[in-house]
Amino acid sequence: AIVQRVADLDENLEDELNNYENREKPALEDMISKLPYSKYIQVDAAGLTPPQILETVLAKVNEKNPLRPIPIMLEGEGDLKSLLTQGQDENDVPRKWSIWNQTDPVALKKGRVEPGQGEFACAYCGHVFLFANEENQKEFAQNPKPFLKEKPFMPKEFRLALLGVKGSGKHTMAEKLSEKYGWKVIELTEVLMNKIEEQKAQFKEKALVNNPDELGTVQFSKEEFAQIQVGKPVDIKDSIPFVVQMLGHKLEK
């Protein structure tokens, strides 16, 4: 049986054409005008048969957008912002920083927080990723998906030193980080002051020992303690054994 659509009847065809010209076409043109050039394909279909139109569209699709996103190596120097547009056409949508911002996602996946460098960058899925070294950059470029399955997260074990003058907000920031990530807060000044008070009561002449069990605690040497009593500041490296012991770790050579 031959079927004819109601819209194709002569008495309805003019109405359909007017509807397209006055309503549908302006709406389509308005939508396309708001799209970036890289997000639509323009084909001159005059005189082409439907199969030819399809062939032309498929050719442009494969030329413009690969079937899957491909990591693109970028080379940055001092200006990181240039990575967002490097190698793009004028009408392409600028890339964005990933949710990792400028932290190396490969290092983070391995439990390390390392800042990325502009000279080791990749563009992927419209975003820019930075890496700490060439090895991580290449590992990401070979297969990005394993590093993007989870949102960025801080490792469970992470050391962070907060430095600043009195009243700068060190304690407030430390408390906020502890609440968010569950990190233990160590107040170095408090650790040292407690140790000095303890040693005043139990002074021993031996230098710092590698086995706390020998004296029951880690101590300043007699010379170091004498210098502290006259106001000499404690070198930061000399405070490490006290912190390590406080955390319950046994000191070894």
Number of C-alpha atoms within 10 A of each C-alpha: 3 3 5 8 7 10 13 11 10 9 10 12 13 13 12 13 13 12 12 14 12 11 11 12 13 12 13 11 10 10 10 14 10 8 11 11 15 13 12 12 12 8 10 8 13 7 8 11 10 10 9 12 16 13 12 15 16 13 11 15 14 10 10 13 12 9 9 7 11 16 21 14 17 20 15 17 11 9 8 16 13 16 26 18 16 14 11 12 11 10 10 13 16 15 19 18 16 17 14 17 16 20 21 25 31 25 18 18 17 10 15 16 19 17 17 23 21 23 20 22 30 23 24 19 13 14 17 25 29 30 25 22 18 13 11 18 24 17 12 23 17 10 12 18 10 10 17 15 8 9 9 15 13 13 14 10 11 12 10 9 10 10 10 10 7 8 8 10 13 15 16 11 12 19 15 12 15 13 11 10 14 12 17 15 14 13 13 15 11 10 14 16 11 12 17 18 11 13 16 12 8 9 15 14 11 13 14 18 19 13 14 17 11 9 12 9 16 24 24 24 16 15 11 16 20 12 13 14 11 8 8 11 10 15 8 8 7 13 16 12 20 19 17 13 14 14 11 8 11 13 15 8 5
